[in-house]
Amino acid sequence: MRSMKAGEILLLLADDAGVAVDIPAWCISTSNEFLGLLKEPRMYRVYVRKL
């Protein structure tokens, strides 16, 4: 995230269901925008926009 520019979107791939709670909370604490989460059979795709 440090090297990203404002407005860029990060795709995070995870296999831990905890991302559904952890990433939105992290976005609030870091002033980034949680765009959503897609659950797939073996992983989660999480989208975050750097503000």
C-alpha distance matrix in Angstrom:
0.0 3.8 5.5 5.1 8.2 9.6 11.2 9.3 9.4 7.7 10.8 11.0 14.4 16.2 19.9 20.0 21.3 19.7 16.5 18.7 18.9 16.0 13.1 15.0 15.7 12.2 11.4 14.5 13.9 10.5 11.9 9.8 12.1 13.2 14.9 16.8 17.7 20.2 22.3 23.8 26.5 24.5 20.9 18.6 16.3 13.8 12.2 9.7 9.5 7.2 10.2
3.8 0.0 3.8 5.6 8.1 10.1 12.7 11.3 12.4 11.3 14.5 14.7 18.0 19.6 23.2 23.2 24.7 22.7 19.7 22.0 21.9 18.7 16.2 17.9 18.1 14.4 13.7 16.3 15.0 11.5 13.0 11.8 14.7 16.4 18.3 20.4 21.4 24.0 26.1 27.5 30.2 28.0 24.4 22.3 20.1 17.6 15.9 13.1 12.3 9.3 11.2
5.5 3.8 0.0 3.8 6.7 9.8 12.2 10.3 11.9 11.2 14.3 15.2 18.4 20.6 24.3 24.8 26.4 25.0 21.8 24.1 24.4 21.4 18.6 20.3 21.0 17.5 16.5 19.3 18.4 14.8 15.7 14.0 16.4 18.0 19.2 21.5 22.5 24.6 26.8 27.9 30.6 28.5 25.0 23.1 20.5 18.4 16.5 14.2 13.0 10.2 12.4
5.1 5.6 3.8 0.0 3.8 6.7 8.5 6.5 8.5 8.6 12.1 13.7 17.1 19.7 23.4 24.1 25.3 24.0 20.5 22.3 22.9 20.4 17.1 18.4 19.7 16.5 14.7 17.6 17.5 13.8 14.0 11.7 13.5 15.3 16.1 18.6 19.9 22.1 24.7 25.9 28.9 27.2 23.6 21.4 18.4 16.2 13.7 11.3 9.6 7.2 9.7
8.2 8.1 6.7 3.8 0.0 3.8 6.2 5.8 9.0 10.5 14.2 16.4 19.9 22.6 26.4 26.9 27.7 26.4 22.8 24.1 24.6 22.4 19.0 19.6 20.9 18.0 15.6 18.0 18.2 14.5 13.7 11.7 13.3 15.8 16.3 19.3 21.3 23.6 26.5 28.0 31.2 29.8 26.2 23.7 20.5 18.0 15.0 12.3 9.6 6.9 8.1
9.6 10.1 9.8 6.7 3.8 0.0 3.8 5.6 8.7 10.9 14.6 16.8 20.5 23.0 26.7 26.9 27.2 25.8 22.2 23.0 23.3 21.4 17.9 17.8 19.2 16.7 13.8 15.7 16.4 12.9 11.3 9.4 10.6 13.6 14.2 17.6 20.1 22.7 25.9 27.8 31.2 30.1 26.4 23.5 20.3 17.5 14.2 11.1 7.7 5.1 4.8
11.2 12.7 12.2 8.5 6.2 3.8 0.0 3.8 6.5 9.7 13.0 15.7 19.3 22.0 25.6 26.1 26.1 25.1 21.4 21.7 22.5 21.1 17.4 17.1 19.1 17.1 13.9 16.0 17.5 14.4 12.3 9.7 9.5 12.1 11.8 15.2 17.9 20.2 23.7 25.5 29.0 28.4 24.8 21.8 18.4 15.7 12.0 9.6 5.9 5.4 5.9
9.3 11.3 10.3 6.5 5.8 5.6 3.8 0.0 3.8 6.7 10.0 12.9 16.4 19.4 23.1 23.9 24.3 23.6 19.8 20.6 21.8 20.2 16.5 16.9 19.2 16.9 14.1 16.9 18.2 15.0 13.8 10.6 10.5 12.2 11.7 14.5 16.6 18.5 21.8 23.2 26.6 25.7 22.1 19.5 16.0 13.7 10.3 8.4 5.7 5.7 8.1
9.4 12.4 11.9 8.5 9.0 8.7 6.5 3.8 0.0 3.8 6.6 9.7 13.0 16.0 19.6 20.5 20.8 20.4 16.6 17.3 18.8 17.6 13.8 14.4 17.1 15.1 12.6 15.7 17.3 14.7 13.8 10.1 9.2 9.7 8.8 11.2 12.9 14.8 18.0 19.4 22.9 22.0 18.5 15.7 12.2 10.0 6.6 5.5 4.4 6.3 9.5
7.7 11.3 11.2 8.6 10.5 10.9 9.7 6.7 3.8 0.0 3.8 6.2 9.8 12.7 16.4 17.3 18.1 17.7 13.9 15.3 16.9 15.3 11.7 13.3 15.8 13.5 11.8 15.4 16.6 14.0 14.1 10.5 10.2 9.8 9.7 11.1 11.8 13.6 16.2 17.5 20.7 19.4 15.8 13.2 10.0 8.0 5.7 5.1 6.2 7.6 11.3
10.8 14.5 14.3 12.1 14.2 14.6 13.0 10.0 6.6 3.8 0.0 3.8 6.5 9.8 13.4 14.9 15.7 16.0 12.4 13.8 16.1 14.9 11.6 13.6 16.4 14.6 13.4 17.1 18.5 16.5 16.8 13.2 12.3 10.8 10.0 10.1 9.7 10.7 13.0 13.9 17.0 15.7 12.2 9.9 6.6 5.7 4.9 6.7 9.1 11.1 14.7
11.0 14.7 15.2 13.7 16.4 16.8 15.7 12.9 9.7 6.2 3.8 0.0 3.8 6.4 10.2 11.4 12.7 12.8 9.4 11.6 13.8 12.3 9.6 12.3 14.8 13.0 12.8 16.5 17.4 15.9 17.0 13.8 13.3 11.2 11.4 10.7 9.3 10.5 11.9 12.9 15.5 13.7 10.0 7.9 5.8 5.0 6.4 8.0 11.1 12.7 16.3
14.4 18.0 18.4 17.1 19.9 20.5 19.3 16.4 13.0 9.8 6.5 3.8 0.0 3.8 7.1 9.3 11.1 12.2 9.5 11.7 14.5 13.4 11.5 14.5 16.9 15.5 15.8 19.4 20.3 19.2 20.5 17.3 16.7 14.1 13.9 12.3 9.9 9.8 10.1 10.3 12.4 10.1 6.7 5.7 4.9 6.5 9.1 11.4 14.7 16.5 20.1
16.2 19.6 20.6 19.7 22.6 23.0 22.0 19.4 16.0 12.7 9.8 6.4 3.8 0.0 3.8 5.6 7.9 9.1 7.3 10.0 12.6 11.5 10.8 14.0 15.9 14.9 16.0 19.3 20.0 19.5 21.2 18.5 18.0 15.1 15.5 13.4 10.4 10.5 9.7 10.2 11.5 8.8 5.5 5.2 6.7 7.9 11.3 13.3 16.9 18.6 21.9
19.9 23.2 24.3 23.4 26.4 26.7 25.6 23.1 19.6 16.4 13.4 10.2 7.1 3.8 0.0 3.8 6.5 8.8 8.5 10.8 13.4 13.0 13.1 16.1 17.8 17.4 18.9 21.8 22.5 22.5 24.2 21.7 21.1 17.9 18.2 15.6 12.2 11.7 9.6 9.5 9.6 6.5 4.6 6.1 9.1 10.9 14.5 16.8 20.4 22.2 25.4
20.0 23.2 24.8 24.1 26.9 26.9 26.1 23.9 20.5 17.3 14.9 11.4 9.3 5.6 3.8 0.0 3.8 5.3 6.2 8.6 10.5 10.2 11.3 14.2 15.3 15.3 17.3 19.8 20.3 20.8 22.8 20.8 20.3 17.1 18.1 15.5 12.3 12.7 10.6 11.7 11.9 9.5 7.6 7.7 10.7 11.4 15.1 16.8 20.5 22.1 25.0
21.3 24.7 26.4 25.3 27.7 27.2 26.1 24.3 20.8 18.1 15.7 12.7 11.1 7.9 6.5 3.8 0.0 3.8 5.4 6.0 8.2 9.2 10.6 12.6 14.0 14.9 16.6 18.6 19.7 20.7 22.2 20.3 19.4 15.9 16.7 13.8 10.7 11.2 9.0 11.0 11.6 10.3 8.5 7.6 10.7 11.1 14.7 16.5 20.3 22.3 24.8
19.7 22.7 25.0 24.0 26.4 25.8 25.1 23.6 20.4 17.7 16.0 12.8 12.2 9.1 8.8 5.3 3.8 0.0 3.8 5.3 5.7 5.9 8.3 10.4 10.9 11.8 14.1 15.9 16.5 17.8 19.7 18.2 17.8 14.7 16.4 14.0 11.6 13.2 11.9 14.3 15.3 13.8 11.5 9.9 12.3 11.5 14.7 15.6 19.3 20.8 23.0
16.5 19.7 21.8 20.5 22.8 22.2 21.4 19.8 16.6 13.9 12.4 9.4 9.5 7.3 8.5 6.2 5.4 3.8 0.0 3.8 5.3 4.8 5.3 8.0 9.4 9.7 11.3 13.7 14.7 15.4 17.0 15.1 14.5 11.3 13.0 10.8 8.7 10.9 10.5 13.1 14.9 13.5 10.4 7.9 9.4 7.9 11.0 11.9 15.6 17.2 19.6
18.7 22.0 24.1 22.3 24.1 23.0 21.7 20.6 17.3 15.3 13.8 11.6 11.7 10.0 10.8 8.6 6.0 5.3 3.8 0.0 3.8 6.0 6.3 7.0 9.1 10.7 11.6 13.3 15.2 16.3 17.2 15.3 14.0 10.5 11.7 9.1 7.2 9.5 9.4 12.7 14.8 14.3 11.5 8.5 9.9 8.4 11.1 12.3 15.8 18.0 20.0
18.9 21.9 24.4 22.9 24.6 23.3 22.5 21.8 18.8 16.9 16.1 13.8 14.5 12.6 13.4 10.5 8.2 5.7 5.3 3.8 0.0 3.8 5.8 5.9 6.4 8.7 10.4 11.3 12.7 14.6 15.8 14.7 14.0 11.0 13.2 11.4 10.4 13.2 13.2 16.5 18.4 17.7 14.9 12.1 13.3 11.1 13.3 13.4 16.7 18.2 19.8
16.0 18.7 21.4 20.4 22.4 21.4 21.1 20.2 17.6 15.3 14.9 12.3 13.4 11.5 13.0 10.2 9.2 5.9 4.8 6.0 3.8 0.0 3.8 5.7 5.3 6.0 8.6 10.1 10.6 12.1 14.0 13.1 13.2 10.8 13.6 12.4 11.6 14.6 14.8 17.7 19.6 18.3 15.2 12.6 13.4 10.9 12.8 12.3 15.5 16.4 18.1
13.1 16.2 18.6 17.1 19.0 17.9 17.4 16.5 13.8 11.7 11.6 9.6 11.5 10.8 13.1 11.3 10.6 8.3 5.3 6.3 5.8 3.8 0.0 3.8 5.4 4.9 6.1 8.7 9.8 10.3 11.7 10.0 9.9 7.5 10.3 9.6 9.5 12.8 13.9 16.8 19.3 18.0 14.5 11.4 11.1 8.0 9.3 8.5 11.7 12.8 14.8
15.0 17.9 20.3 18.4 19.6 17.8 17.1 16.9 14.4 13.3 13.6 12.3 14.5 14.0 16.1 14.2 12.6 10.4 8.0 7.0 5.9 5.7 3.8 0.0 3.8 5.4 5.1 6.4 8.8 10.0 10.3 9.0 8.2 5.7 8.9 8.7 9.6 13.3 14.9 18.2 21.0 20.3 16.9 13.5 12.9 9.6 10.0 8.9 11.5 12.9 14.0
15.7 18.1 21.0 19.7 20.9 19.2 19.1 19.2 17.1 15.8 16.4 14.8 16.9 15.9 17.8 15.3 14.0 10.9 9.4 9.1 6.4 5.3 5.4 3.8 0.0 3.8 5.4 5.2 6.4 8.7 9.9 10.0 10.3 8.9 12.5 12.5 13.2 16.8 17.9 21.2 23.7 22.7 19.4 16.3 16.1 12.8 13.4 11.7 13.9 14.4 15.1
12.2 14.4 17.5 16.5 18.0 16.7 17.1 16.9 15.1 13.5 14.6 13.0 15.5 14.9 17.4 15.3 14.9 11.8 9.7 10.7 8.7 6.0 4.9 5.4 3.8 0.0 3.8 5.4 5.1 6.1 8.3 8.1 9.6 8.9 12.6 13.2 13.9 17.4 18.8 21.7 24.1 22.7 19.2 16.2 15.7 12.3 12.5 10.2 12.2 12.0 13.1
11.4 13.7 16.5 14.7 15.6 13.8 13.9 14.1 12.6 11.8 13.4 12.8 15.8 16.0 18.9 17.3 16.6 14.1 11.3 11.6 10.4 8.6 6.1 5.1 5.4 3.8 0.0 3.8 5.5 5.2 5.7 4.7 5.9 6.0 9.8 11.2 12.9 16.6 18.7 21.7 24.6 23.5 19.9 16.5 15.2 11.5 10.6 7.7 9.0 9.1 9.8
14.5 16.3 19.3 17.6 18.0 15.7 16.0 16.9 15.7 15.4 17.1 16.5 19.4 19.3 21.8 19.8 18.6 15.9 13.7 13.3 11.3 10.1 8.7 6.4 5.2 5.4 3.8 0.0 3.8 5.6 5.2 6.5 7.6 8.2 11.9 13.4 15.4 19.2 21.1 24.4 27.2 26.4 22.9 19.5 18.4 14.7 13.9 11.1 11.8 11.6 11.2
13.9 15.0 18.4 17.5 18.2 16.4 17.5 18.2 17.3 16.6 18.5 17.4 20.3 20.0 22.5 20.3 19.7 16.5 14.7 15.2 12.7 10.6 9.8 8.8 6.4 5.1 5.5 3.8 0.0 3.8 5.8 8.0 10.3 11.2 15.0 16.4 18.0 21.7 23.3 26.4 29.0 27.8 24.2 21.1 20.2 16.6 16.0 13.0 13.7 12.6 12.3
10.5 11.5 14.8 13.8 14.5 12.9 14.4 15.0 14.7 14.0 16.5 15.9 19.2 19.5 22.5 20.8 20.7 17.8 15.4 16.3 14.6 12.1 10.3 10.0 8.7 6.1 5.2 5.6 3.8 0.0 3.8 5.6 9.0 10.6 14.2 16.2 17.9 21.5 23.5 26.3 29.1 27.6 24.0 20.9 19.5 15.8 14.6 11.2 11.3 9.4 9.2
11.9 13.0 15.7 14.0 13.7 11.3 12.3 13.8 13.8 14.1 16.8 17.0 20.5 21.2 24.2 22.8 22.2 19.7 17.0 17.2 15.8 14.0 11.7 10.3 9.9 8.3 5.7 5.2 5.8 3.8 0.0 3.8 6.7 9.4 12.6 15.2 17.7 21.3 23.8 26.7 29.8 28.8 25.1 21.7 19.9 16.1 14.2 10.6 9.8 8.2 6.8
9.8 11.8 14.0 11.7 11.7 9.4 9.7 10.6 10.1 10.5 13.2 13.8 17.3 18.5 21.7 20.8 20.3 18.2 15.1 15.3 14.7 13.1 10.0 9.0 10.0 8.1 4.7 6.5 8.0 5.6 3.8 0.0 3.8 6.6 9.5 12.2 14.7 18.2 20.9 23.6 26.9 25.9 22.1 18.8 16.6 12.9 10.6 6.9 6.1 5.2 5.2
12.1 14.7 16.4 13.5 13.3 10.6 9.5 10.5 9.2 10.2 12.3 13.3 16.7 18.0 21.1 20.3 19.4 17.8 14.5 14.0 14.0 13.2 9.9 8.2 10.3 9.6 5.9 7.6 10.3 9.0 6.7 3.8 0.0 3.8 6.0 9.2 12.2 15.6 18.6 21.5 24.9 24.5 20.8 17.2 14.9 11.2 8.6 5.6 5.0 6.5 6.7
13.2 16.4 18.0 15.3 15.8 13.6 12.1 12.2 9.7 9.8 10.8 11.2 14.1 15.1 17.9 17.1 15.9 14.7 11.3 10.5 11.0 10.8 7.5 5.7 8.9 8.9 6.0 8.2 11.2 10.6 9.4 6.6 3.8 0.0 3.8 5.8 8.5 12.2 15.0 18.0 21.4 21.1 17.5 13.8 11.8 8.1 6.4 4.7 6.5 9.0 10.3
14.9 18.3 19.2 16.1 16.3 14.2 11.8 11.7 8.8 9.7 10.0 11.4 13.9 15.5 18.2 18.1 16.7 16.4 13.0 11.7 13.2 13.6 10.3 8.9 12.5 12.6 9.8 11.9 15.0 14.2 12.6 9.5 6.0 3.8 0.0 3.8 7.3 10.3 13.7 16.5 20.1 20.3 16.9 13.2 10.6 7.6 5.2 5.4 6.8 10.3 11.8
16.8 20.4 21.5 18.6 19.3 17.6 15.2 14.5 11.2 11.1 10.1 10.7 12.3 13.4 15.6 15.5 13.8 14.0 10.8 9.1 11.4 12.4 9.6 8.7 12.5 13.2 11.2 13.4 16.4 16.2 15.2 12.2 9.2 5.8 3.8 0.0 3.7 6.9 10.1 13.2 16.7 17.2 14.0 10.3 8.3 5.9 5.5 7.4 10.0 13.4 15.2
17.7 21.4 22.5 19.9 21.3 20.1 17.9 16.6 12.9 11.8 9.7 9.3 9.9 10.4 12.2 12.3 10.7 11.6 8.7 7.2 10.4 11.6 9.5 9.6 13.2 13.9 12.9 15.4 18.0 17.9 17.7 14.7 12.2 8.5 7.3 3.7 0.0 3.8 6.5 9.7 13.1 13.5 10.4 6.7 5.6 4.4 6.3 9.2 12.5 15.7 18.0
20.2 24.0 24.6 22.1 23.6 22.7 20.2 18.5 14.8 13.6 10.7 10.5 9.8 10.5 11.7 12.7 11.2 13.2 10.9 9.5 13.2 14.6 12.8 13.3 16.8 17.4 16.6 19.2 21.7 21.5 21.3 18.2 15.6 12.2 10.3 6.9 3.8 0.0 3.8 6.4 10.0 11.1 8.6 5.7 5.1 6.5 8.7 12.2 15.3 18.6 21.1
22.3 26.1 26.8 24.7 26.5 25.9 23.7 21.8 18.0 16.2 13.0 11.9 10.1 9.7 9.6 10.6 9.0 11.9 10.5 9.4 13.2 14.8 13.9 14.9 17.9 18.8 18.7 21.1 23.3 23.5 23.8 20.9 18.6 15.0 13.7 10.1 6.5 3.8 0.0 3.8 6.8 8.1 6.3 4.6 6.5 8.7 11.7 15.1 18.5 21.5 24.2
23.8 27.5 27.9 25.9 28.0 27.8 25.5 23.2 19.4 17.5 13.9 12.9 10.3 10.2 9.5 11.7 11.0 14.3 13.1 12.7 16.5 17.7 16.8 18.2 21.2 21.7 21.7 24.4 26.4 26.3 26.7 23.6 21.5 18.0 16.5 13.2 9.7 6.4 3.8 0.0 3.8 5.6 5.2 5.8 7.6 10.9 13.8 17.4 20.7 23.7 26.6
26.5 30.2 30.6 28.9 31.2 31.2 29.0 26.6 22.9 20.7 17.0 15.5 12.4 11.5 9.6 11.9 11.6 15.3 14.9 14.8 18.4 19.6 19.3 21.0 23.7 24.1 24.6 27.2 29.0 29.1 29.8 26.9 24.9 21.4 20.1 16.7 13.1 10.0 6.8 3.8 0.0 3.8 6.0 8.3 10.9 14.1 17.3 20.8 24.2 27.0 30.1
24.5 28.0 28.5 27.2 29.8 30.1 28.4 25.7 22.0 19.4 15.7 13.7 10.1 8.8 6.5 9.5 10.3 13.8 13.5 14.3 17.7 18.3 18.0 20.3 22.7 22.7 23.5 26.4 27.8 27.6 28.8 25.9 24.5 21.1 20.3 17.2 13.5 11.1 8.1 5.6 3.8 0.0 3.8 7.3 10.1 13.4 16.8 20.0 23.5 25.9 29.2
20.9 24.4 25.0 23.6 26.2 26.4 24.8 22.1 18.5 15.8 12.2 10.0 6.7 5.5 4.6 7.6 8.5 11.5 10.4 11.5 14.9 15.2 14.5 16.9 19.4 19.2 19.9 22.9 24.2 24.0 25.1 22.1 20.8 17.5 16.9 14.0 10.4 8.6 6.3 5.2 6.0 3.8 0.0 3.8 6.7 9.7 13.2 16.2 19.8 22.2 25.4
18.6 22.3 23.1 21.4 23.7 23.5 21.8 19.5 15.7 13.2 9.9 7.9 5.7 5.2 6.1 7.7 7.6 9.9 7.9 8.5 12.1 12.6 11.4 13.5 16.3 16.2 16.5 19.5 21.1 20.9 21.7 18.8 17.2 13.8 13.2 10.3 6.7 5.7 4.6 5.8 8.3 7.3 3.8 0.0 3.8 6.3 9.9 12.9 16.5 19.1 22.2
16.3 20.1 20.5 18.4 20.5 20.3 18.4 16.0 12.2 10.0 6.6 5.8 4.9 6.7 9.1 10.7 10.7 12.3 9.4 9.9 13.3 13.4 11.1 12.9 16.1 15.7 15.2 18.4 20.2 19.5 19.9 16.6 14.9 11.8 10.6 8.3 5.6 5.1 6.5 7.6 10.9 10.1 6.7 3.8 0.0 3.8 6.7 10.1 13.4 16.2 19.3
13.8 17.6 18.4 16.2 18.0 17.5 15.7 13.7 10.0 8.0 5.7 5.0 6.5 7.9 10.9 11.4 11.1 11.5 7.9 8.4 11.1 10.9 8.0 9.6 12.8 12.3 11.5 14.7 16.6 15.8 16.1 12.9 11.2 8.1 7.6 5.9 4.4 6.5 8.7 10.9 14.1 13.4 9.7 6.3 3.8 0.0 3.8 6.7 10.3 13.0 16.0
12.2 15.9 16.5 13.7 15.0 14.2 12.0 10.3 6.6 5.7 4.9 6.4 9.1 11.3 14.5 15.1 14.7 14.7 11.0 11.1 13.3 12.8 9.3 10.0 13.4 12.5 10.6 13.9 16.0 14.6 14.2 10.6 8.6 6.4 5.2 5.5 6.3 8.7 11.7 13.8 17.3 16.8 13.2 9.9 6.7 3.8 0.0 3.8 6.8 10.0 12.9
9.7 13.1 14.2 11.3 12.3 11.1 9.6 8.4 5.5 5.1 6.7 8.0 11.4 13.3 16.8 16.8 16.5 15.6 11.9 12.3 13.4 12.3 8.5 8.9 11.7 10.2 7.7 11.1 13.0 11.2 10.6 6.9 5.6 4.7 5.4 7.4 9.2 12.2 15.1 17.4 20.8 20.0 16.2 12.9 10.1 6.7 3.8 0.0 3.8 6.5 9.3
9.5 12.3 13.0 9.6 9.6 7.7 5.9 5.7 4.4 6.2 9.1 11.1 14.7 16.9 20.4 20.5 20.3 19.3 15.6 15.8 16.7 15.5 11.7 11.5 13.9 12.2 9.0 11.8 13.7 11.3 9.8 6.1 5.0 6.5 6.8 10.0 12.5 15.3 18.5 20.7 24.2 23.5 19.8 16.5 13.4 10.3 6.8 3.8 0.0 3.8 6.2
7.2 9.3 10.2 7.2 6.9 5.1 5.4 5.7 6.3 7.6 11.1 12.7 16.5 18.6 22.2 22.1 22.3 20.8 17.2 18.0 18.2 16.4 12.8 12.9 14.4 12.0 9.1 11.6 12.6 9.4 8.2 5.2 6.5 9.0 10.3 13.4 15.7 18.6 21.5 23.7 27.0 25.9 22.2 19.1 16.2 13.0 10.0 6.5 3.8 0.0 3.8
10.2 11.2 12.4 9.7 8.1 4.8 5.9 8.1 9.5 11.3 14.7 16.3 20.1 21.9 25.4 25.0 24.8 23.0 19.6 20.0 19.8 18.1 14.8 14.0 15.1 13.1 9.8 11.2 12.3 9.2 6.8 5.2 6.7 10.3 11.8 15.2 18.0 21.1 24.2 26.6 30.1 29.2 25.4 22.2 19.3 16.0 12.9 9.3 6.2 3.8 0.0
